[in-house]
Amino acid sequence: MRERRAICGVVLGVLLALGVGAPARAQVPCSTVCSRYDQGQCVEYTHYSCEGIKAPPPSYGAIAYGRTSGAWGTSYQWTSQSKAESVAMQNCKEHGDDCEVMVWFKQQCGAVAAADGKDAFWGLGANEGQARAQAQRKCEDAGGKGCEIQAAQCSK
């Protein structure tokens, strides 16, 4: 009997939290926590809504690299991929005339590794270390000699 009352209480609590009788609208809870226990069992839940919480704006970055000149340019915290790429290119062209966008990224990190010769490789990661490691690994896996990280940048 207690179990049935607990279940009814939970259902009633959920219905009240969802606003029975109110205009229908989707409300996705950010979290749900037990707000009342009875004899070690949760008998009432509270739902906290994400309504009104905005997602962070997109944060794009890019790395441009010149395979012959070794010039590089980075950008970060731009609201579009195209702006991130153009700024990276501008920054690279200050040091060389053979620049190209090697990698762009959104709310993560990027890196460029180059080997002797004209080979260049890019990597992405949740942090700069992961991006560097991926670029380095791609370079070495391709048989690159003397692979070195040329540039790395995060945009979060």
TILO-537026 format. One record per residue (C-alpha): z, y, x; residue in one letter. Coordinates in pm, whole numbers. Example, Ala and Ser with C-alpha at 12.3 -4.5 7.8 and 13.67 -1.06 7.14 Angstrom:
BEGIN
      Z      Y      X resn
    780   -450   1230    A
    714   -106   1367    S
REM end
This chain:
BEGIN
      Z      Y      X resn
      0      0      0    M
     87    239    284    R
   -243    154    447    E
   -432    240    129    R
   -249    574    100    R
   -329    648    465    A
   -698    576    410    I
   -703    787     94    C
   -531   1066    285    G
   -790   1048    559    V
  -1077   1053    309    V
   -918   1342    120    L
   -860   1529    446    G
  -1219   1479    552    V
  -1350   1594    215    L
  -1131   1903    225    L
  -1237   1976    582    A
  -1601   1949    479    L
  -1543   2185    189    G
  -1603   1985   -129    V
  -1717   2225   -397    G
  -1839   2474   -137    A
  -2209   2535    -80    P
  -2359   2253    122    A
  -2415   2328    489    R
  -2415   2116    799    A
  -2107   2156   1011    Q
  -2093   1956   1329    V
  -1741   1921   1464    P
  -1687   2000   1832    C
  -1387   1774   1831    S
  -1173   1571   1600    T
   -805   1515   1668    V
   -528   1332   1491    C
   -306   1595   1335    S
    -45   1367   1172    R
     87   1024   1250    Y
    286    792   1024    D
    451    490   1184    Q
    221    503   1484    G
    -98    531   1276    Q
   -310    840   1244    C
   -308    945    878    V
   -466   1290    902    E
   -745   1431   1115    Y
   -838   1787   1197    T
  -1200   1877   1276    H
  -1273   2179   1492    Y
  -1616   2328   1436    S
  -1853   2461   1700    C
  -1979   2724   1459    E
  -1996   3061   1626    G
  -2001   2913   1976    I
  -2329   2993   2145    K
  -2494   2776   2403    A
  -2540   2944   2739    P
  -2878   3108   2788    P
  -3133   2907   2985    P
  -3109   2957   3358    S
  -3432   2883   3546    Y
  -3485   2883   3918    G
  -3771   2796   4152    A
  -3858   2740   4516    I
  -4191   2841   4669    A
  -4291   2712   5012    Y
  -4574   2768   5260    G
  -4671   2436   5419    R
  -4836   2593   5724    T
  -4631   2911   5771    S
  -4296   2753   5682    G
  -4222   3057   5465    A
  -4006   3002   5161    W
  -3866   3199   4867    G
  -3619   3113   4595    T
  -3515   3253   4261    S
  -3236   3175   4016    Y
  -3079   3278   3684    Q
  -3401   3376   3508    W
  -3456   3324   3134    T
  -3802   3166   3175    S
  -3976   2923   3403    Q
  -4268   3161   3461    S
  -4040   3447   3573    K
  -3847   3216   3808    A
  -4172   3094   3963    E
  -4319   3444   4005    S
  -4005   3578   4173    V
  -3990   3278   4409    A
  -4356   3338   4497    M
  -4293   3711   4562    Q
  -3999   3625   4786    N
  -4204   3366   4977    C
  -4511   3591   5020    K
  -4295   3840   5210    E
  -4296   3583   5495    H
  -4625   3395   5463    G
  -4958   3390   5282    D
  -4982   3019   5200    D
  -4697   2997   4947    C
  -4701   2769   4645    E
  -4432   2685   4393    V
  -4296   2348   4498    M
  -4030   2301   4228    V
  -3875   2474   3930    W
  -3549   2379   3763    F
  -3340   2464   3459    K
  -2961   2464   3482    Q
  -2962   2244   3790    Q
  -3050   2262   4158    C
  -3368   2218   4358    G
  -3453   2165   4725    A
  -3761   2137   4944    V
  -3784   1919   5255    A
  -4072   1927   5502    A
  -4179   1696   5782    A
  -4382   1760   6095    D
  -4728   1848   5977    G
  -4805   1982   5632    K
  -4613   1742   5410    D
  -4346   1887   5181    A
  -4130   1720   4919    F
  -3900   1847   4648    W
  -3582   1715   4488    G
  -3361   1797   4189    L
  -2992   1737   4125    G
  -2684   1840   3935    A
  -2561   2008   4253    N
  -2717   2130   4576    E
  -2613   1819   4769    G
  -2792   1588   4524    Q
  -3108   1802   4531    A
  -3108   1808   4912    R
  -3053   1433   4932    A
  -3339   1358   4690    Q
  -3584   1586   4875    A
  -3483   1437   5211    Q
  -3515   1081   5078    R
  -3863   1149   4934    K
  -3975   1290   5267    C
  -3840    996   5466    E
  -3971    737   5216    D
  -4319    887   5257    A
  -4295    827   5631    G
  -4232   1187   5725    G
  -4122   1245   6085    K
  -3857   1505   6147    G
  -3782   1572   5780    C
  -3565   1880   5730    E
  -3448   2075   5428    I
  -3634   2408   5422    Q
  -3473   2566   5114    A
  -3226   2482   4838    A
  -3110   2679   4534    Q
  -2907   2626   4217    C
  -2944   2802   3882    S
  -2668   2725   3636    K
REM end
